[in-house]
Amino acid sequence: MQVACNSNIAMELLFWILIFIVFYSYLGYGLVLFGLISLQRLFKGKPKFDNPFDADLPDLTFVVAAYNEADYIQEKIENGLLFDYPKSKLHHLYVTDGSDDGTDQLVNNYSWPHDVSWSVHHKSGRAGKIAAVERIMEEVNTPIVVYTDANTMVNKGALKAIARHYQDPTVGGVAGEKRIHMEGKEAANAAGEGLYWKYESQLKKWDSEWYSVVGAAGELFSLRTELYQPVPKDTVIEDFYMTLKISMAGYKIKYEPEAYAVESSSASVGEELKRKIRIAAGGLQAISRLLPLLNIFKYGKLSFQYISHRVLRWTLAPIALPLILILNLFLLGDHPIYLATLASQIIFYLSALIGVILEGKKMKIKAFFIPYYFCVMNYAVYRGFGRFVKGSQSVVWERAKRA
């Protein structure tokens, strides 16, 4: 009898610990972070910037990595020509390794204005974005480099917004904001993806204000050129790994929401799953290579942010979800609260299942796509773990089809 009682207590304790892990990973950390920056603002005030005069702006190289982007490349060039940044201080650099659809020729043949500095670097054979960027970094001779993807559109004031952060010598990089374009019939299908990125953007703002962003997204980010270091050739999410290494060296990565890259949502949740699996495999790979960063006694705030914002989502949180459901079944007779928690889980997972069914029928109802997207995100971690263990995740671009 005593053994059974102790067993139930242990199950109850584990059940609530796992619920806490999931809650903290997705919502709790945001609440804690908001509390921390609120306290910080009481003593230091909210950070403010004065936009620098053109004469104070640093020289920039705007790097566009493109693989078979013939459908987008002209729009991308024209987007870059609209930047509110002195032309004499800006160089446009396009790298098109492995493209066989004429992307490099389209860049070469574009009617570039005579006062714009530009170049295109093409190499046959597809070795991945890491190899392409490493090769062209030898050509970058400006103090600041900005990276972006070919199929994203960047706002006019992005470069000035990024450049102002480099007035602070402790800043080693700047992460821009990723925005998902949603309208009309695409909006419901993109609801989960769009909501996720809005929440992520808010967390990054708070991360940046409290100390540093925990890794940048490749759609738009910037580095001090002198801090660039080649990453291992098999690195899957090089932007995340690269910026964390800079943070570990003592520099901050700041977040700039006024510099944003806009892209369409994935054509379907299934297409988004491709990206999530790749990111999960890359995240687990990064965790295995950045083990020293788990030492909170050495890295302090950065470790706390890294574990709370990234590590838990790629490790314990996805493991906790099925265990919570299983434990809940064993605890049903112990207290009425366990009936309520089980009912909540069943409703949530049924909503996700309805989202799957509705997507198959081309019906788009936001209320069901959000739990569906949440489940897809966590399922992707399991698939990503399989690729990580097998070492089967390729570093070359795996583009999801866009709406």
C-alpha atoms as one frame of an Amber mdcrd trajectory, in Angstrom:
protein
   0.000   0.000   0.000   2.799   2.385   0.964   4.691   1.538  -2.247   1.603
   2.302  -4.374   1.120   5.606  -2.546   4.740   6.613  -3.070   4.452   5.632
  -6.727   1.418   7.880  -7.200   3.149  10.788  -5.485   6.149  10.339  -7.772
   3.887  10.264 -10.851   2.042  13.371  -9.713   5.298  15.204  -9.086   6.668
  14.207 -12.499   3.375  15.161 -14.165   3.453  18.713 -12.807   7.186  19.108
 -13.481   6.601  18.163 -17.122   3.677  20.577 -17.392   5.904  23.302 -15.962
   8.626  22.533 -18.539   6.180  22.831 -21.443   4.554  25.956 -20.019   7.893
  27.605 -19.246   9.350  26.728 -22.661   6.542  28.375 -24.616   4.968  30.978
 -22.327   6.643  31.098 -18.922  10.005  32.304 -20.185   8.288  35.195 -21.937
   6.592  36.194 -18.675   9.855  35.934 -16.720  11.694  37.930 -19.363   9.055
  40.654 -19.376   9.377  40.889 -15.592  13.161  41.162 -15.827  13.153  43.935
 -18.412  10.420  45.793 -16.514  12.719  45.881 -13.501  15.635  46.896 -15.706
  13.632  49.799 -17.154  12.890  51.069 -13.627  16.594  51.618 -13.069  17.943
  52.327 -16.562  14.923  53.454 -18.573  13.931  52.135 -21.975  16.738  52.054
 -24.576  16.572  54.872 -27.117  18.427  55.599 -30.341  19.135  58.754 -32.226
  19.305  57.959 -35.909  22.850  58.743 -37.062  23.592  61.277 -39.768  24.588
  59.853 -43.147  28.183  60.973 -42.541  28.397  58.684 -39.505  27.073  55.578
 -41.246  29.562  52.718 -41.753  30.273  51.128 -45.124  28.129  48.022 -45.645
  28.164  44.980 -47.885  24.680  43.611 -48.578  25.062  39.878 -49.293  22.302
  37.963 -51.082  22.703  34.186 -51.191  20.623  32.711 -54.012  20.046  29.231
 -55.366  17.830  28.989 -58.465  15.971  32.204 -57.685  15.303  33.331 -61.268
  11.654  33.999 -60.371  12.559  36.383 -57.556  15.994  37.822 -58.322  14.945
  40.897 -60.304  12.450  41.858 -57.606  15.206  41.334 -55.024  17.622  43.608
 -56.898  14.990  46.338 -57.227  14.140  45.944 -53.554  17.820  46.506 -52.660
  18.061  49.595 -54.841  15.353  51.280 -52.755  17.395  51.288 -49.526  17.632
  54.613 -47.743  21.409  54.365 -47.434  24.211  56.346 -49.084  25.104  54.593
 -52.370  28.767  55.430 -51.838  28.754  53.372 -48.624  26.854  50.328 -49.874
  28.004  47.369 -51.984  25.523  44.771 -53.290  27.044  41.295 -53.485  25.167
  38.315 -54.955  26.427  34.748 -54.557  24.649  32.142 -56.702  26.576  28.896
 -56.163  25.019  25.878 -57.843  22.269  27.829 -59.618  21.517  26.384 -63.034
  18.447  28.462 -63.921  20.363  31.571 -65.018  20.094  33.458 -61.700  23.685
  34.729 -62.020  23.094  35.875 -65.616  19.998  37.786 -64.582  22.051  39.668
 -61.977  24.823  40.349 -64.495  22.435  41.514 -67.194  20.343  43.757 -64.962
  20.494  47.476 -65.824  22.293  48.547 -62.657  22.465  52.339 -62.051  25.953
  53.683 -62.752  26.378  54.972 -59.198  25.626  51.614 -57.523  28.438  49.278
 -56.459  27.601  45.626 -57.145  29.111  42.231 -57.984  27.945  38.684 -58.567
  29.919  35.567 -57.675  28.894  32.285 -59.236  30.384  28.829 -58.920  29.172
  25.600 -60.481  28.285  22.820 -58.091  26.037  23.065 -55.065  27.986  22.962
 -51.799  25.486  24.805 -49.630  25.102  28.300 -48.254  27.960  27.923 -45.755
  30.530  27.191 -48.443  29.205  30.008 -50.624  29.323  32.598 -47.835  32.777
  31.498 -46.680  34.119  31.877 -50.210  32.740  35.354 -50.783  33.668  36.708
 -47.348  37.178  37.104 -48.727  35.687  39.701 -51.081  34.046  41.742 -48.314
  36.117  44.786 -47.363  33.547  46.817 -45.433  33.407  46.850 -41.604  29.794
  45.625 -41.578  28.185  42.816 -43.588  24.427  42.220 -43.899  23.067  38.843
 -45.023  19.661  38.130 -46.517  17.825  35.518 -48.576  16.864  36.066 -52.196
  13.140  35.371 -51.752  12.569  37.899 -48.952  11.846  41.597 -49.369  13.615
  44.008 -46.990  12.184  47.362 -45.910  13.644  50.642 -47.149  15.027  51.801
 -43.789  16.492  48.464 -42.706  20.177  49.235 -43.222  20.118  52.501 -41.279
  18.215  50.783 -38.479  20.849  48.042 -38.352  23.840  50.374 -38.656  22.927
  52.493 -35.625  23.574  49.566 -33.280  27.248  49.458 -34.269  27.860  52.746
 -32.476  28.105  50.464 -29.421  31.455  48.606 -29.530  30.015  45.719 -27.478
  27.580  44.877 -30.286  28.915  42.151 -32.581  25.824  41.568 -34.671  22.258
  42.644 -35.352  19.294  40.382 -36.076  16.486  41.717 -38.220  12.848  40.718
 -37.902  11.204  38.021 -39.994   7.614  38.754 -40.996   5.144  36.394 -42.655
   2.968  37.964 -45.334  -0.670  36.907 -44.898  -3.738  38.028 -46.760  -7.027
  36.663 -48.009  -7.275  32.893 -48.336  -3.666  32.396 -47.216  -4.282  33.957
 -43.803  -5.798  30.927 -42.079  -3.225  28.526 -43.454  -0.508  30.880 -42.232
  -2.150  31.535 -38.864   0.090  29.178 -36.913   3.267  30.237 -38.709   2.430
  33.946 -38.487   1.455  33.796 -34.811   4.627  31.858 -34.019   6.850  34.462
 -35.669   5.025  37.358 -34.013   5.570  35.757 -30.618   9.179  34.950 -31.483
   9.729  38.549 -32.526   8.436  39.793 -29.190  10.709  37.390 -27.295  13.675
  38.552 -29.357  12.903  42.197 -28.557  12.923  41.380 -24.863  15.995  39.124
 -25.165  17.857  41.939 -26.895  16.804  44.582 -24.373  17.743  42.426 -21.384
  21.054  41.229 -22.828  21.384  39.546 -26.247  19.390  37.767 -28.924  19.991
  34.014 -28.809  20.955  33.359 -32.424  19.821  35.194 -35.561  17.593  34.006
 -38.417  19.110  33.902 -41.897  16.373  35.981 -43.543  18.114  39.170 -42.352
  21.073  39.576 -40.017  24.328  41.486 -39.784  27.827  41.074 -38.321  30.982
  43.039 -37.776  33.088  41.663 -40.618  36.142  41.281 -38.381  34.201  38.892
 -36.127  33.249  36.512 -38.927  34.720  33.042 -38.483  34.199  30.063 -40.801
  31.879  27.456 -39.316  32.182  23.670 -39.757  31.157  22.720 -43.307  28.388
  20.402 -42.110  26.676  23.035 -39.932  22.947  22.981 -40.696  21.770  26.348
 -39.308  24.907  28.410 -39.763  23.306  31.775 -38.916  22.268  30.526 -35.466
  25.645  28.880 -34.779  27.665  31.814 -36.141  25.932  34.465 -34.047  26.034
  32.369 -30.859  29.797  31.920 -31.244  30.119  35.703 -31.439  27.998  36.025
 -28.278  30.206  33.495 -26.506  33.188  35.697 -27.365  31.642  38.468 -25.275
  29.716  40.460 -27.887  25.969  41.104 -27.916  23.615  40.318 -30.779  20.948
  43.002 -30.877  17.455  42.786 -32.325  16.148  45.455 -34.678  12.405  45.226
 -35.496  12.650  48.273 -37.769  14.789  46.134 -40.094  12.558  43.387 -41.395
  12.412  40.792 -44.143   9.010  39.775 -45.461   8.279  36.432 -47.067   5.153
  34.516 -47.970   3.952  31.764 -45.695   4.668  28.165 -46.605   2.245  26.750
 -49.173   0.996  24.274 -46.584   1.782  23.104 -43.066   3.383  20.067 -44.692
   5.801  22.357 -46.535   6.535  24.215 -43.308   7.266  20.852 -41.686  10.243
  20.436 -44.048  11.758  23.626 -42.668  10.999  22.738 -39.070  12.629  19.303
 -39.349  15.762  20.856 -40.817  15.851  23.553 -38.126  15.322  20.976 -35.360
  18.149  18.797 -36.698  20.354  21.874 -36.898  19.339  23.033 -33.427  20.247
  19.690 -31.866  23.523  19.726 -33.779  24.252  23.231 -32.441  23.445  22.171
 -28.862  25.891  19.272 -29.159  28.616  21.642 -30.411  27.938  24.455 -27.969
  27.924  22.430 -24.762  30.084  25.013 -22.890  27.234  27.506 -23.346  25.130
  25.427 -20.936  27.475  26.557 -18.150  25.457  29.361 -16.572  28.295  30.117
 -14.115  30.544  31.079 -17.032  28.110  32.678 -19.468  25.489  33.988 -17.023
  22.644  35.819 -18.763  23.485  34.338 -22.169  23.269  30.766 -20.827  19.968
  31.503 -19.103  18.503  32.908 -22.321  19.927  30.105 -24.472  18.565  27.312
 -22.254  15.184  28.960 -21.702  14.521  30.137 -25.262  16.182  27.434 -27.354
  17.453  24.322 -25.586  14.212  23.402 -23.806  12.183  23.687 -27.023  14.527
  21.321 -28.854  14.918  18.818 -26.029  12.711  18.466 -22.938   9.490  20.170
 -24.095   8.757  17.797 -27.026   9.603  14.788 -24.841   7.304  16.062 -22.096
   4.157  16.306 -24.244   3.425  12.561 -24.745   4.586  11.769 -21.213   2.085
  14.261 -19.786  -0.740  12.507 -21.633   0.362   9.030 -20.486   0.807  10.070
 -16.856  -2.547  11.822 -16.922  -4.256   8.518 -17.770  -2.665   6.830 -14.747
  -3.648   9.688 -12.433  -7.301   9.959 -13.488  -8.783   8.487 -10.297  -6.620
  10.487  -7.876  -8.268  13.907  -8.100 -10.911  15.691 -10.252  -8.232  18.054
 -11.572  -6.744  15.208 -13.598 -10.033  14.744 -15.438  -9.902  18.433 -16.362
  -6.271  18.241 -17.551  -7.032  15.152 -19.632 -10.104  16.790 -21.176  -8.027
  19.872 -22.040  -5.410  17.737 -23.764  -7.998  15.752 -25.702  -9.698  18.946
 -26.913  -6.340  20.424 -27.937  -5.183  17.354 -29.876  -8.610  16.878 -31.476
  -8.422  20.504 -32.647  -5.038  19.754 -34.181  -6.482  16.660 -35.892  -9.376
  18.719 -37.256  -6.754  21.136 -38.579  -5.130  18.252 -40.474  -8.467  17.181
 -41.940  -9.461  20.710 -42.910  -6.136  21.319 -44.622  -6.700  18.200 -46.710
 -10.121  19.560 -47.725  -8.645  23.002 -48.522 -10.710  24.543 -45.728  -8.974
  27.149 -43.620 -10.121  27.869 -40.059  -7.541  29.620 -37.872  -8.722  28.124
 -34.570  -7.672  24.647 -35.717  -4.476  25.576 -37.547  -2.806  27.017 -34.446
  -2.876  23.762 -32.391  -2.043  21.888 -35.610   1.028  24.073 -36.112   2.095
  23.605 -32.475   1.935  19.820 -32.865   3.828  19.995 -36.165   6.597  22.028
 -34.481   7.079  19.415 -31.783   6.730  16.457 -34.151   9.468  18.065 -36.255
  11.858  17.804 -33.294  11.449  14.012 -33.252  12.083  13.844 -36.999  14.986
  16.260 -36.633  16.470  14.111 -33.865  16.409  11.125 -36.209  18.300  13.068
 -38.866  20.761  14.398 -36.300  21.542  10.903 -34.969  21.946   9.502 -38.487
  23.882  12.549 -39.688  21.558  12.603 -42.692  20.602  16.301 -42.687  22.119
  17.999 -45.736  23.540  21.524 -45.493  22.284  22.520 -48.951  19.171  24.646
 -49.321  15.867  22.843 -48.824  13.347  25.407 -49.868   9.755  24.969 -48.756
   7.139  25.895 -51.373   5.665  29.304 -50.606   2.068  30.403 -50.894
